[in-house]
Amino acid sequence: MRIAKINKCTKLIDEFVQRNWNTKIPHILKENKCMYIEHGNKVEIYLVQTNQLRLLKTTKTEELLRHTVFAGIFLGTYWKENKEFIEPSLELGYLALLNNAKQNVVYVNTIGEKLFLYGRDLFVQSINSIIPPIRYKSYVIILNSNGEYLGLGIALTSIHSVYYLEKLKIDNPRFILIKNYIDLGWYLRHGG
């Protein structure tokens, strides 16, 4: 059974964004509320605008919340036993980018862009530049060469400098550096 709760956005999302991209989105979290939809151990987090909340409050809250599938912008999912580990949504990565993400950002060439949008992982040779550090197992924002948002990946190694990236390109150009987590092509592939 799905149970929805409306609450202030906790530090959970802000801390996750800070940890992964060294930026904060406090004004977005302050101006809006979060809707947490629980089903079992899994909790989905949605960012809901205040005017949407007014609409929710004018209806029978208990009945509405019992049947709510989603509302607002989907931010991610966590499990009750491990709130530290959030599986971010495509939209949360974009919010971090809009708020000047300062690390774990990768720019890819046109071949890397095409592969990534088809759900493929990124080889080191597909990467034009980075905003270091790229930390092992952290979520990485993927941009094309024009700075357009493509999605999120998971770093399979740490890169602390551009020099190390260039060395990797020479030593092992077919090395998979970033695993595709979610990309803009996901909506087309999954009928979204």
Beta strands, then each sheet from edge to edge (+ up, - down):
strand 1: 2-7
strand 2: 33-39
strand 3: 42-48
strand 4: 73-79
strand 5: 82-88
strand 6: 105-108
strand 7: 122-123
strand 8: 127-131
strand 9: 139-143
strand 10: 149-155
strand 11: 176-183
sheet 1: 1+ 2- 3+ 4- 5+
sheet 2: 7+ 11- 10+ 9- 6- 8+
end
